[in-house]
Structure formats: structure tokens, C-alpha cells
């Protein structure tokens, strides 16, 4: 594999850098830098999304007929890398990179016309209704019930760990529409308005002090049959397709590289404060190992995601990316906490009942705590290994 950029690709890189220099404001970069959650705040993400939409660069992964670019995989990689390295926030992927591909692949023409433009513009802000109490990694055991009643389904039950449900105006849900067959064969995929009567959102505060996830309750919620994606009881197929994009539909390498740069900055700053921090070089050796693993992740990612540029899905190899991205992020978090040491417990003020520090070191420990959940969400590490064993290795 030739890893050097062509002259045309280098010119594109300069175009992206110029765009970022002119449009990525210091306040956006600062807010992103201090974020400790999986996603940045809604207003920040939508502010940056609007800028990218105006430029025509918000959804490079989408086909051109729906507003995407005709960039090559290398150009997409360059764009993603430059955005992360410049400190731009990640756009919220729930609608843009997870639901949208499902609608494009399995939705009706009416659904494409109704939902895709509103996802792109930010008019619709989506959350994901997959996990339930008792149905996480064993997702096929879900029990949220949807019974047909005339032109509607009546939905009862709950979803949990629902990221940004308190901010979203729509939710895409897996629901149980049949109990007579194997669990996977009785699931349907519904699009639900969060303002529908009977929906209640209860916050779940993480141990890092963030309100990012929630439990969503459905009490006799009426959802039009027209809001079902594809066929009834075929939702498991659509759900697996979506999870491939959740696990490997974007470039994680540049994100991890950005995290690595933050780690290097923290290491340098702390060494200047405490000369004896790394007398035996152990931290530097751990960082070097992470840098090698990061390069391997980037090469694997470029190889796998080249398939997506042709309109395909990442496939089971996306589980390889999920495993290694999580492993690297968590290892970076661990080294960062080790470097920070007792400073991780220092808090300067109270806001909304939650202690915080205004500088970016305040996000180190919360990021460490939040990223522990990455071993589970989007499919647990054990599930990913099973997928790799069966679908990739043929075991």
C-alpha cells in the first residue's frame, strides 16, 4: 500500500486547512477541547454542522445524490484527520452516520425525501433506541412492544443508555412486533417523534458527572405504520447494518491521533512541572507503543473503509476497528491519568452542582471514566470478538 499523498491530494489538504483556518473559531475549538463526554454538546455540534453544510462538506460519506461529496477514500481521510487535528468537534453521528445509511439502503423514497434533508440540516436531531434493561449485548432479547392498531403501532416499554434523548426530537427504535419466531425474526425498525404523547425521558448521571445518557419510557405511544423502515419483523437485518456504521463507518484513526496529541501535550507540560516524572522512561515507552498501534489502526482503517466509498457498508471488519479503537482510547486515557496523578482530583469551582476545572486537564479523569463504557456500547468487546471469529476468520 502506497501511503504517500499525490500532488492533487496535497493540494486538497491545503484547501481543507485553509477552510478550517477561516471557519473554525477559537471558541468552538476551546469548547471541544474541554469536552469530556462521548459527544460534544448539541448546540456546538449543530453550529459546526451548519458551517460544513454551507460548504457542502458535512457528509462526505453520503452519496452525492443525497448531499455527499465525490471524494476518494484518501480525501475523506485527509478531511477527517485535518478536522480532528485542528480541534473541530465530531458531528453527532446518530442521524448523520448511523440512521441515514439505513434510510438510504432500506427506506422508501418518501422516507428518504422526508428525513434525509432534515438530518443533514440539523432540523431533526436523533437519538438511538437499541438497549433496554436486560437487553444490551444480547440485543435480540429486546422487549419494547409495538402492536398494530389500524394505521398505527402502539408502543410500550423502555429503552436505556439512550445518548442525548433529553435533547433529541426523534428516536430510531428497535421494537418487538412478533414473539412467535426466533427473537431476531420478530423485530421491526421504527422512527418515532420524541414529542409524541406517552414518551417520558429520565436522566442518568454518569460517575463522571455528565448528563449524556437517559432512560426513555413509552406508554401507549402511537406511531404511524408509515414510520417503519422496510418490512415488519425484518428490523434485525437493518439493525446489524446500522451497527456496522456505528462501529466502523467513520475514520477513528484521526480521532485517536488527536487524543494522542493531547496526551503528548499533557506529558510535556507535566515533565516541565515535575522533572522526575519519567526518570526511568516507562511512560515514554508506553506512549511509543501506543504510537505504533495507532499507525497500524490507521492502515487497517484505510483498507477497510475504502469499501464504503463505493456506497457499500463497512462489513464485519468494522468490529476490528471497534475493538482496536476502544483499546487505544482507553490506553491513552490510562496513561493520561497516570501522568496527571493527584492533580486529577483538584477542582476549582462548582457549576450546576458538578465540580469542574476550566482548563483541559479537567476532562482527563472524566474522559477516562466515560470511556470505560466504550467496551460495552456499540456492541461489547466479547460480541466483537465473536463476530470477527465467525465472519472474518470463518471459525
KAJOHU-V963753 format. One record per backbone hydrogen bond with DSSP energy under -0.5 kcal/mol. CO is the residue of the C=O (numbers start at 1). NH is the residue of the N-H. E is the energy in kcal/mol with one decimal. If there is no record, write none. Layout:
[[CO	NH	E] [CO	NH	E]]
This chain:
[[1	3	-0.7] [6	10	-2.3] [7	11	-1.9] [8	12	-2.0] [9	13	-2.2] [10	14	-1.9] [11	15	-1.9] [12	16	-2.5] [13	17	-2.4] [14	18	-2.3] [15	19	-2.2] [16	20	-2.6] [17	21	-2.3] [18	22	-1.6] [19	23	-1.8] [20	24	-2.5] [23	25	-1.0] [25	29	-1.9] [26	30	-2.6] [27	31	-2.1] [28	32	-2.1] [29	33	-2.3] [30	34	-1.7] [32	35	-1.0] [41	45	-2.5] [42	46	-2.8] [43	47	-2.0] [44	48	-2.0] [45	49	-2.5] [46	50	-2.3] [47	51	-1.3] [48	52	-2.1] [49	53	-2.7] [50	54	-2.0] [51	55	-1.4] [52	56	-1.2] [52	57	-2.7] [52	58	-0.6] [53	56	-0.6] [59	62	-1.6] [63	66	-1.7] [63	68	-2.1] [64	67	-1.5] [72	76	-2.4] [73	77	-2.2] [74	78	-2.7] [75	79	-2.8] [76	80	-2.5] [77	81	-2.7] [78	82	-2.8] [79	83	-2.2] [80	84	-2.2] [81	85	-2.6] [82	86	-1.7] [83	87	-0.6] [83	88	-2.7] [84	87	-1.2] [92	96	-0.8] [93	97	-2.0] [93	98	-1.3] [94	99	-2.0] [95	100	-2.3] [98	102	-0.8] [99	102	-0.7] [99	103	-2.3] [100	104	-2.7] [101	105	-2.0] [102	106	-3.1] [102	107	-0.6] [103	107	-1.8] [108	112	-2.4] [109	113	-2.3] [110	114	-2.0] [111	115	-2.8] [111	116	-0.5] [112	116	-1.4] [112	117	-0.5] [115	119	-2.3] [116	120	-2.4] [117	121	-2.3] [118	122	-1.1] [118	123	-0.7] [118	124	-2.0] [123	125	-0.5] [124	126	-0.5] [125	169	-2.2] [125	170	-1.6] [127	129	-0.5] [127	172	-2.1] [128	130	-0.9] [129	174	-2.1] [131	160	-2.2] [132	135	-2.5] [135	132	-2.3] [137	139	-1.4] [138	141	-1.7] [139	142	-1.8] [144	176	-4.3] [145	156	-2.3] [147	154	-2.5] [149	152	-1.6] [151	225	-2.9] [152	149	-3.6] [153	155	-0.6] [153	223	-2.6] [154	147	-2.1] [155	221	-2.2] [156	145	-2.5] [157	218	-3.2] [159	216	-2.8] [161	163	-1.0] [162	165	-1.5] [164	167	-1.4] [164	168	-1.7] [169	194	-2.1] [169	195	-0.5] [170	127	-1.5] [171	173	-0.5] [171	192	-2.8] [172	129	-3.5] [173	175	-0.5] [173	190	-2.9] [175	177	-0.7] [175	188	-2.6] [176	146	-2.6] [182	185	-1.9] [183	186	-1.4] [184	187	-0.6] [184	236	-0.5] [186	177	-2.6] [186	178	-1.5] [187	235	-3.0] [187	236	-0.6] [188	175	-2.6] [188	190	-0.6] [189	229	-2.9] [190	173	-3.1] [190	192	-0.5] [192	171	-2.6] [193	196	-1.8] [196	199	-1.3] [198	219	-2.0] [200	202	-0.5] [200	217	-3.2] [202	215	-2.8] [204	206	-0.5] [204	212	-0.6] [204	213	-0.8] [206	209	-2.0] [210	206	-2.5] [210	212	-0.8] [212	164	-3.1] [213	204	-2.2] [214	161	-0.6] [214	162	-2.6] [215	202	-3.1] [216	159	-2.4] [217	200	-2.1] [217	219	-0.5] [218	157	-2.1] [218	220	-0.6] [221	155	-2.7] [221	223	-0.5] [223	153	-3.1] [224	227	-2.2] [225	228	-1.8] [227	191	-1.7] [228	230	-0.5] [229	189	-0.5] [231	234	-1.4] [234	237	-0.9] [234	238	-1.1] [235	239	-2.8] [236	240	-2.2] [237	241	-1.8] [238	242	-2.4] [239	243	-2.3] [240	244	-1.4] [241	245	-1.0] [242	245	-0.7] [242	246	-2.1] [243	247	-2.4] [244	248	-1.7] [245	249	-2.1] [250	252	-0.9] [251	255	-0.5] [252	256	-2.7] [253	257	-2.6] [254	258	-2.2] [255	259	-2.1] [256	260	-2.5] [257	261	-2.3] [258	262	-1.9] [259	263	-2.1] [260	264	-2.6] [261	265	-2.2] [262	266	-2.4] [263	267	-2.7] [264	268	-2.5] [265	269	-2.6] [266	270	-2.5] [267	271	-2.4] [268	272	-1.8] [269	273	-1.3] [270	274	-3.2] [274	277	-1.9] [276	279	-1.2] [278	281	-1.3] [281	285	-2.0] [282	286	-2.1] [283	287	-2.4] [284	288	-2.3] [285	289	-2.1] [286	290	-1.8] [287	291	-2.2] [288	292	-1.9] [289	293	-2.2] [290	294	-2.3] [291	295	-1.8] [292	296	-1.8] [293	297	-2.2] [294	298	-2.4] [295	299	-2.0] [296	300	-2.2] [297	301	-2.6] [298	302	-2.3] [299	303	-1.8] [300	304	-2.4] [301	305	-3.0] [302	306	-0.8] [304	307	-1.4] [305	308	-0.6] [305	309	-0.9] [307	310	-1.0] [307	312	-1.3] [308	311	-2.3] [315	318	-2.1] [316	319	-2.0] [317	320	-1.1] [317	321	-1.3] [318	322	-2.4] [319	323	-2.5] [320	324	-2.2] [321	325	-2.8] [322	326	-2.2] [323	327	-2.2] [324	328	-2.3] [325	329	-2.7] [326	330	-2.7] [327	331	-2.0] [328	332	-2.5] [329	333	-2.4] [330	334	-2.3] [331	335	-2.2] [332	336	-2.4] [333	337	-2.4] [334	338	-2.2] [335	339	-2.3] [336	340	-2.6] [337	341	-2.4] [340	343	-1.7] [341	344	-2.0] [342	345	-2.0] [343	346	-1.2] [349	356	-1.8] [351	354	-1.8] [354	351	-2.1] [356	348	-1.2] [356	349	-1.5] [359	362	-2.2] [360	363	-1.9] [361	364	-1.1] [361	365	-0.6] [362	366	-0.6] [363	367	-2.3] [364	368	-2.0] [365	369	-2.6] [366	370	-3.1] [367	371	-2.5] [368	372	-0.5] [369	372	-0.9] [370	373	-1.3] [371	374	-0.9] [372	375	-1.3] [373	376	-2.3] [373	377	-2.5] [375	381	-1.8] [376	379	-1.3] [380	384	-2.3] [381	385	-2.1] [382	386	-1.9] [383	387	-2.2] [384	388	-2.5] [385	389	-2.5] [386	390	-2.3] [387	391	-3.1] [387	392	-0.7] [388	392	-1.3] [388	393	-2.6] [389	395	-3.4]]
